[in-house]
Amino acid sequence: MAKWTAFPYDAADYTYDAAALKKHWARLHAGDAEPWPKDEAAQAAWALYHAGQFQKAVEAGLKAGGSGLNAANKAQAIYANYLEKSEKVKLALFTEVAERAGALAEAEPKNANAHYLQAYALGRYSQGISVTKALAQGLGGKVKTALETAIQLNPKHADAHIALAAFHAEVIDKVGKLLGKTQGADAATGLKLYKEALKLNPASAIARVEYANGLVMLEGDKRMAEAEALYQEAAGCTPMDAMERLDVEMAKAELED
């Protein structure tokens, strides 16, 4: 495995020992509702993930198995999304996650995060190759089904709500409301899902960022002030781990543009 780009911020505040990880678990996983892993090796993989040691988290998670596989897949997906510079490598990393998570979802059909991470990776891959191209390849249906399954399995899965809302918004933004309907995309459903995600995870910066983007995609300039306010809120969120820090920094960068 080639050396990955290091997490670019101080991770001291996001480095948890086993006791601290357990204590803060509910807050750290308010987005993905991952159950506390009983296995110490899986716990260690998640601790590496939260500290931004994404490459080590992948290696440790794959070795641990069980909940560690979700840690590995999430670490690789988040790394690819935020820190990988090469577009080609990024797409390859997303493809790998989608395949691994898809296999895990087949082996463990009740594992909500296996379905969610398959959809997340496919969704980001779709954005990379262009949403229109991805829809032509039938990826839209796969993403939608996997996210709906994740929410069905775990109705408190805030991140799956965000991703499904983004599916509705992206499809309508790229192909219009009429063609979007053929893909099962609906503006009202998308907006409702964004609101539900924020209700489920009120401390989330990414829920605000994605909601802001969705408002503009679905309703245009008339919601711009609202979208900017959501970005301001996101930039002011207190991150509890490396991914949340990357979300907050992304919101700050958007406001500076």
C-alpha positions, 0 to 999 in steps of 0.5 A: 500500500502506497503511503497515504497523506497524513492527517494535516491537523493536531490529533491530540484531542482526537486520540482516545484510549480504550476507556475514553473511546467507550465514554465518548462512543455515543457522541463519536458515532452519533452520525453512523450509529455504529454499535460499541464493538466488544472486540478489543482489536476492533476498538483499536481500529476505531481509535486509530480512525478517530485519531486520523490515522486512516491508513493504520485504521484500515490495516488494523480493521481488516486484520480485526474483522467484525466491527473492525471491517466497518472501521477499515472501510470508513477510514479508507472512504473518509481518507479518499474523500478528504485527503487523497490528491490523485483523482485516479487513486481516489476512485480506486479507493472508493471502488475497493471500499464499495466492493468490500462493504458490499461483500460484508453487507451480503455476509451480514445483511443486518449490518447497517454500516456495511450498506451505508459505507457501500452507498457512501463509496459508490456515491462519492465514486459517482460524483468523481466520474459525473453523476450523469455517467453514474446514473447511466451505469445504474449506480443510482439505484444501488446507492438509493437501495443501500441507503434505504436498507441502512435506514430501515435497519437503523432509523437513527442512522443520521449519516444515511439520512444525509447521504440519501438526501444528497442522492435526491438533491444531486440527481435532480440538480444534474438531470432535472426533476422530470428525469430525476423522477425516473431515478426515484429522486424527489425534492420534498423527500430530500429536504425532509431527510436533511432535516431529519439528519440534523435532528438525529445528530444536532452537533454535526458539521457535515449535516449542515454543509450537505443541507446547505448544498442541498438547499441550493441544488434543489431551490436555488438562490432564494435559499442562499442566505439560509445555506450560508447560515448553515455553513457558518454554523458548521464552521463553528461546530466543535469537532470530536474526531479527525473526520469532524475536524475535516468537515469543520475546516471544509466549511471554513474554507467555503466561507473564505471563498 
